[in-house]
Amino acid sequence: MSTAVTEGIEVTVRSTFRPERSEPGRFLFSYSVRVANRGEVPAQLVSRHWIIVDANGEREEVVGDGVVGQQPHLEPGEHFEYTSFCVLKTPHGSMRGTYRMVRDDGRSFDATIAPFPLVVPGSLN
């Protein structure tokens, strides 16, 4: 699990290995994200930038609008949760990134998504 707070926006992520959707050389991980506005000013999540690194050091970047087809607008005290997935060629790796947030006055900033592990249980023994 990872948690980071940027300008009042708290991003918490938990990842889970999904053996029923994996096979040798293709390891699927789901991750659940909670974006909470702990600040005093509204903000909208408009885009994402993920950096995914596997155990071989291979890096993939994913950039796009919103998350799961949405661009949630969060008033102070509100939160948005979603679950997505990624596939690695190795049994462990990590993800990190940023969400581009825009305040109602048009000011934007990048909310940090702290690094979190993607690990098949027992693969690091």
MARSE-297113 format. One record per residue: residue number from 1; x, z, y of N, C-alpha, C in turn; residue in one letter. Coordinates in nm, 2 decimals. Layout:
% MARSE-297113
NUM | X | Z | Y | X | Z | Y | X | Z | Y | A
...
END
This chain:
% MARSE-297113
1 | 0.08 | 0.00 | -0.12 | 0.00 | 0.00 | 0.00 | 0.09 | 0.00 | 0.12 | M
2 | 0.04 | -0.06 | 0.23 | 0.11 | -0.06 | 0.36 | 0.01 | -0.04 | 0.47 | S
3 | 0.06 | 0.02 | 0.58 | -0.02 | 0.04 | 0.70 | 0.07 | 0.02 | 0.82 | T
4 | 0.01 | -0.05 | 0.92 | 0.08 | -0.06 | 1.05 | -0.02 | -0.06 | 1.16 | A
5 | 0.02 | -0.01 | 1.27 | -0.07 | 0.00 | 1.39 | 0.00 | -0.07 | 1.51 | V
6 | -0.07 | -0.17 | 1.57 | -0.02 | -0.24 | 1.68 | -0.13 | -0.25 | 1.79 | T
7 | -0.10 | -0.19 | 1.90 | -0.19 | -0.19 | 2.01 | -0.33 | -0.14 | 1.97 | E
8 | -0.33 | -0.04 | 1.89 | -0.46 | 0.02 | 1.84 | -0.53 | -0.05 | 1.72 | G
9 | -0.47 | -0.16 | 1.68 | -0.52 | -0.23 | 1.56 | -0.45 | -0.19 | 1.44 | I
10 | -0.52 | -0.12 | 1.35 | -0.46 | -0.07 | 1.22 | -0.49 | -0.17 | 1.11 | E
11 | -0.38 | -0.21 | 1.04 | -0.39 | -0.30 | 0.93 | -0.34 | -0.23 | 0.80 | V
12 | -0.43 | -0.22 | 0.70 | -0.39 | -0.15 | 0.58 | -0.41 | -0.25 | 0.46 | T
13 | -0.32 | -0.26 | 0.37 | -0.32 | -0.36 | 0.26 | -0.29 | -0.29 | 0.13 | V
14 | -0.37 | -0.32 | 0.03 | -0.34 | -0.27 | -0.11 | -0.34 | -0.40 | -0.20 | R
15 | -0.24 | -0.40 | -0.29 | -0.23 | -0.52 | -0.38 | -0.26 | -0.47 | -0.52 | S
16 | -0.31 | -0.57 | -0.61 | -0.33 | -0.54 | -0.75 | -0.30 | -0.66 | -0.83 | T
17 | -0.22 | -0.64 | -0.94 | -0.19 | -0.75 | -1.03 | -0.32 | -0.78 | -1.11 | F
18 | -0.34 | -0.91 | -1.13 | -0.46 | -0.95 | -1.20 | -0.42 | -1.02 | -1.33 | R
19 | -0.40 | -0.95 | -1.44 | -0.35 | -1.01 | -1.57 | -0.45 | -1.11 | -1.63 | P
20 | -0.58 | -1.09 | -1.61 | -0.68 | -1.18 | -1.67 | -0.67 | -1.32 | -1.60 | E
21 | -0.61 | -1.33 | -1.48 | -0.60 | -1.46 | -1.41 | -0.45 | -1.51 | -1.40 | R
22 | -0.37 | -1.45 | -1.49 | -0.22 | -1.48 | -1.49 | -0.18 | -1.54 | -1.62 | S
23 | -0.06 | -1.60 | -1.62 | 0.00 | -1.65 | -1.74 | 0.15 | -1.66 | -1.72 | E
24 | 0.23 | -1.68 | -1.82 | 0.37 | -1.69 | -1.79 | 0.41 | -1.79 | -1.68 | P
25 | 0.48 | -1.74 | -1.59 | 0.53 | -1.83 | -1.48 | 0.42 | -1.84 | -1.37 | G
26 | 0.31 | -1.78 | -1.38 | 0.20 | -1.78 | -1.28 | 0.14 | -1.64 | -1.27 | R
27 | 0.18 | -1.56 | -1.18 | 0.13 | -1.43 | -1.17 | 0.04 | -1.41 | -1.05 | F
28 | -0.09 | -1.38 | -1.07 | -0.19 | -1.37 | -0.96 | -0.21 | -1.23 | -0.92 | L
29 | -0.20 | -1.21 | -0.79 | -0.22 | -1.08 | -0.73 | -0.34 | -1.09 | -0.63 | F
30 | -0.43 | -0.99 | -0.63 | -0.53 | -0.98 | -0.53 | -0.48 | -0.88 | -0.43 | S
31 | -0.52 | -0.89 | -0.30 | -0.49 | -0.79 | -0.20 | -0.61 | -0.77 | -0.12 | Y
32 | -0.64 | -0.64 | -0.09 | -0.75 | -0.60 | -0.01 | -0.70 | -0.55 | 0.13 | S
33 | -0.76 | -0.60 | 0.23 | -0.71 | -0.58 | 0.37 | -0.82 | -0.51 | 0.45 | V
34 | -0.78 | -0.41 | 0.52 | -0.88 | -0.34 | 0.62 | -0.81 | -0.35 | 0.75 | R
35 | -0.88 | -0.41 | 0.85 | -0.84 | -0.42 | 0.99 | -0.93 | -0.33 | 1.07 | V
36 | -0.88 | -0.23 | 1.13 | -0.96 | -0.13 | 1.20 | -0.91 | -0.13 | 1.35 | A
37 | -1.01 | -0.12 | 1.44 | -0.98 | -0.11 | 1.58 | -0.98 | 0.04 | 1.62 | N
38 | -0.86 | 0.10 | 1.62 | -0.85 | 0.24 | 1.65 | -0.83 | 0.26 | 1.80 | R
39 | -0.82 | 0.15 | 1.88 | -0.80 | 0.16 | 2.02 | -0.93 | 0.17 | 2.10 | G
40 | -0.92 | 0.14 | 2.23 | -1.03 | 0.16 | 2.32 | -1.08 | 0.03 | 2.38 | E
41 | -1.02 | -0.08 | 2.33 | -1.05 | -0.21 | 2.39 | -1.09 | -0.31 | 2.27 | V
42 | -1.19 | -0.39 | 2.28 | -1.23 | -0.48 | 2.17 | -1.12 | -0.59 | 2.15 | P
43 | -1.11 | -0.64 | 2.03 | -1.02 | -0.75 | 2.00 | -1.08 | -0.84 | 1.89 | A
44 | -1.04 | -0.97 | 1.89 | -1.08 | -1.06 | 1.79 | -0.96 | -1.11 | 1.71 | Q
45 | -0.98 | -1.11 | 1.58 | -0.87 | -1.17 | 1.49 | -0.90 | -1.32 | 1.49 | L
46 | -0.80 | -1.40 | 1.54 | -0.83 | -1.54 | 1.55 | -0.74 | -1.62 | 1.45 | V
47 | -0.63 | -1.57 | 1.41 | -0.54 | -1.64 | 1.31 | -0.45 | -1.55 | 1.23 | S
48 | -0.40 | -1.61 | 1.13 | -0.31 | -1.53 | 1.04 | -0.18 | -1.60 | 1.02 | R
49 | -0.07 | -1.52 | 0.99 | 0.06 | -1.58 | 0.95 | 0.11 | -1.49 | 0.84 | H
50 | 0.11 | -1.54 | 0.72 | 0.17 | -1.46 | 0.61 | 0.30 | -1.51 | 0.57 | W
51 | 0.39 | -1.42 | 0.52 | 0.52 | -1.46 | 0.47 | 0.52 | -1.40 | 0.33 | I
52 | 0.53 | -1.48 | 0.23 | 0.53 | -1.44 | 0.09 | 0.67 | -1.47 | 0.03 | I
53 | 0.73 | -1.38 | -0.04 | 0.86 | -1.39 | -0.09 | 0.86 | -1.35 | -0.24 | V
54 | 0.91 | -1.43 | -0.33 | 0.91 | -1.39 | -0.47 | 1.05 | -1.33 | -0.51 | D
55 | 1.06 | -1.30 | -0.64 | 1.18 | -1.23 | -0.68 | 1.31 | -1.32 | -0.68 | A
56 | 1.29 | -1.45 | -0.67 | 1.40 | -1.54 | -0.66 | 1.44 | -1.57 | -0.51 | N
57 | 1.37 | -1.50 | -0.42 | 1.39 | -1.52 | -0.28 | 1.32 | -1.65 | -0.22 | G
58 | 1.24 | -1.71 | -0.30 | 1.16 | -1.83 | -0.25 | 1.06 | -1.78 | -0.15 | E
59 | 1.05 | -1.84 | -0.04 | 0.96 | -1.80 | 0.07 | 0.86 | -1.90 | 0.10 | R
60 | 0.74 | -1.86 | 0.11 | 0.62 | -1.94 | 0.15 | 0.56 | -1.88 | 0.27 | E
61 | 0.52 | -1.97 | 0.37 | 0.45 | -1.92 | 0.49 | 0.31 | -1.98 | 0.49 | E
62 | 0.21 | -1.90 | 0.52 | 0.08 | -1.95 | 0.53 | 0.02 | -1.91 | 0.67 | V
63 | -0.02 | -2.02 | 0.74 | -0.07 | -2.00 | 0.87 | -0.20 | -2.07 | 0.88 | V
64 | -0.30 | -2.00 | 0.94 | -0.43 | -2.06 | 0.95 | -0.52 | -1.98 | 1.04 | G
65 | -0.64 | -2.04 | 1.07 | -0.74 | -1.97 | 1.15 | -0.81 | -1.86 | 1.08 | D
66 | -0.83 | -1.75 | 1.14 | -0.91 | -1.64 | 1.09 | -0.86 | -1.59 | 0.95 | G
67 | -0.96 | -1.52 | 0.88 | -0.93 | -1.48 | 0.75 | -1.06 | -1.50 | 0.67 | V
68 | -1.05 | -1.54 | 0.55 | -1.17 | -1.58 | 0.46 | -1.28 | -1.65 | 0.54 | V
69 | -1.24 | -1.74 | 0.62 | -1.34 | -1.82 | 0.69 | -1.41 | -1.75 | 0.81 | G
70 | -1.35 | -1.64 | 0.85 | -1.41 | -1.56 | 0.96 | -1.31 | -1.53 | 1.07 | Q
71 | -1.36 | -1.50 | 1.19 | -1.27 | -1.45 | 1.30 | -1.34 | -1.33 | 1.35 | Q
72 | -1.33 | -1.22 | 1.28 | -1.40 | -1.10 | 1.32 | -1.36 | -1.04 | 1.46 | P
73 | -1.47 | -1.00 | 1.53 | -1.45 | -0.94 | 1.66 | -1.48 | -0.79 | 1.64 | H
74 | -1.38 | -0.71 | 1.68 | -1.39 | -0.56 | 1.65 | -1.40 | -0.48 | 1.78 | L
75 | -1.51 | -0.42 | 1.79 | -1.53 | -0.32 | 1.90 | -1.45 | -0.19 | 1.86 | E
76 | -1.42 | -0.11 | 1.96 | -1.35 | 0.02 | 1.93 | -1.43 | 0.09 | 1.82 | P
77 | -1.36 | 0.14 | 1.72 | -1.42 | 0.21 | 1.61 | -1.47 | 0.13 | 1.49 | G
78 | -1.47 | 0.00 | 1.51 | -1.52 | -0.09 | 1.40 | -1.40 | -0.14 | 1.31 | E
79 | -1.44 | -0.18 | 1.19 | -1.34 | -0.24 | 1.10 | -1.39 | -0.36 | 1.03 | H
80 | -1.30 | -0.43 | 0.97 | -1.34 | -0.55 | 0.89 | -1.25 | -0.54 | 0.76 | F
81 | -1.32 | -0.57 | 0.64 | -1.24 | -0.56 | 0.52 | -1.27 | -0.69 | 0.44 | E
82 | -1.16 | -0.74 | 0.37 | -1.18 | -0.86 | 0.29 | -1.07 | -0.85 | 0.18 | Y
83 | -1.09 | -0.93 | 0.07 | -1.00 | -0.94 | -0.04 | -0.97 | -1.09 | -0.06 | T
84 | -0.84 | -1.11 | -0.08 | -0.79 | -1.25 | -0.11 | -0.69 | -1.24 | -0.22 | S
85 | -0.61 | -1.35 | -0.24 | -0.52 | -1.35 | -0.35 | -0.40 | -1.44 | -0.32 | F
86 | -0.29 | -1.42 | -0.40 | -0.18 | -1.51 | -0.39 | -0.12 | -1.52 | -0.53 | C
87 | -0.05 | -1.63 | -0.56 | 0.02 | -1.66 | -0.68 | 0.17 | -1.66 | -0.67 | V
88 | 0.24 | -1.59 | -0.75 | 0.39 | -1.59 | -0.75 | 0.43 | -1.66 | -0.88 | L
89 | 0.55 | -1.72 | -0.88 | 0.62 | -1.77 | -1.00 | 0.69 | -1.66 | -1.08 | K
90 | 0.71 | -1.55 | -1.01 | 0.79 | -1.43 | -1.07 | 0.70 | -1.31 | -1.08 | T
91 | 0.74 | -1.21 | -1.16 | 0.65 | -1.10 | -1.18 | 0.65 | -0.99 | -1.06 | P
92 | 0.73 | -1.02 | -0.96 | 0.73 | -0.93 | -0.84 | 0.78 | -1.00 | -0.72 | H
93 | 0.73 | -0.95 | -0.61 | 0.77 | -1.01 | -0.48 | 0.71 | -0.92 | -0.37 | G
94 | 0.69 | -0.98 | -0.25 | 0.63 | -0.91 | -0.14 | 0.56 | -1.00 | -0.04 | S
95 | 0.47 | -0.94 | 0.04 | 0.41 | -1.01 | 0.15 | 0.42 | -0.93 | 0.27 | M
96 | 0.41 | -1.00 | 0.38 | 0.41 | -0.94 | 0.52 | 0.36 | -1.04 | 0.61 | R
97 | 0.33 | -1.00 | 0.74 | 0.29 | -1.10 | 0.83 | 0.23 | -1.04 | 0.96 | G
98 | 0.15 | -1.13 | 1.02 | 0.08 | -1.09 | 1.15 | -0.06 | -1.15 | 1.16 | T
99 | -0.14 | -1.08 | 1.23 | -0.27 | -1.14 | 1.27 | -0.26 | -1.16 | 1.42 | Y
100 | -0.30 | -1.28 | 1.47 | -0.31 | -1.30 | 1.62 | -0.44 | -1.24 | 1.66 | R
101 | -0.43 | -1.15 | 1.75 | -0.55 | -1.08 | 1.81 | -0.57 | -1.12 | 1.95 | M
102 | -0.69 | -1.14 | 2.00 | -0.72 | -1.18 | 2.14 | -0.82 | -1.07 | 2.19 | V
103 | -0.78 | -1.02 | 2.31 | -0.87 | -0.92 | 2.38 | -0.98 | -1.00 | 2.45 | R
104 | -1.08 | -0.93 | 2.49 | -1.19 | -1.00 | 2.56 | -1.15 | -1.06 | 2.70 | D
105 | -1.04 | -1.00 | 2.75 | -0.99 | -1.06 | 2.88 | -0.89 | -1.18 | 2.86 | D
106 | -0.88 | -1.22 | 2.73 | -0.79 | -1.33 | 2.70 | -0.65 | -1.30 | 2.66 | G
107 | -0.61 | -1.18 | 2.68 | -0.47 | -1.14 | 2.64 | -0.46 | -1.14 | 2.49 | R
108 | -0.35 | -1.19 | 2.44 | -0.33 | -1.20 | 2.30 | -0.20 | -1.12 | 2.26 | S
109 | -0.20 | -1.08 | 2.13 | -0.09 | -1.01 | 2.07 | -0.09 | -1.02 | 1.92 | F
110 | 0.02 | -1.00 | 1.86 | 0.03 | -1.01 | 1.71 | 0.03 | -0.87 | 1.65 | D
111 | -0.07 | -0.85 | 1.57 | -0.09 | -0.72 | 1.50 | 0.00 | -0.73 | 1.37 | A
112 | 0.09 | -0.64 | 1.35 | 0.18 | -0.64 | 1.23 | 0.10 | -0.61 | 1.10 | T
113 | 0.14 | -0.68 | 1.00 | 0.10 | -0.65 | 0.86 | 0.23 | -0.61 | 0.79 | I
114 | 0.24 | -0.48 | 0.77 | 0.36 | -0.42 | 0.72 | 0.39 | -0.48 | 0.58 | A
115 | 0.51 | -0.49 | 0.53 | 0.54 | -0.54 | 0.40 | 0.47 | -0.46 | 0.29 | P
116 | 0.42 | -0.53 | 0.19 | 0.37 | -0.46 | 0.07 | 0.41 | -0.53 | -0.05 | F
117 | 0.43 | -0.45 | -0.16 | 0.48 | -0.51 | -0.29 | 0.37 | -0.58 | -0.37 | P
118 | 0.42 | -0.68 | -0.44 | 0.34 | -0.75 | -0.54 | 0.41 | -0.73 | -0.67 | L
119 | 0.36 | -0.65 | -0.76 | 0.44 | -0.61 | -0.88 | 0.36 | -0.60 | -1.00 | V
120 | 0.40 | -0.68 | -1.11 | 0.34 | -0.66 | -1.24 | 0.38 | -0.53 | -1.29 | V
121 | 0.29 | -0.44 | -1.33 | 0.33 | -0.31 | -1.39 | 0.43 | -0.32 | -1.50 | P
122 | 0.54 | -0.25 | -1.49 | 0.65 | -0.25 | -1.59 | 0.75 | -0.35 | -1.57 | G
123 | 0.74 | -0.44 | -1.47 | 0.83 | -0.55 | -1.46 | 0.96 | -0.51 | -1.39 | S
124 | 0.96 | -0.40 | -1.33 | 1.09 | -0.35 | -1.26 | 1.16 | -0.25 | -1.34 | L
125 | 1.13 | -0.23 | -1.46 | 1.20 | -0.13 | -1.55 | 1.33 | -0.19 | -1.60 | N
END
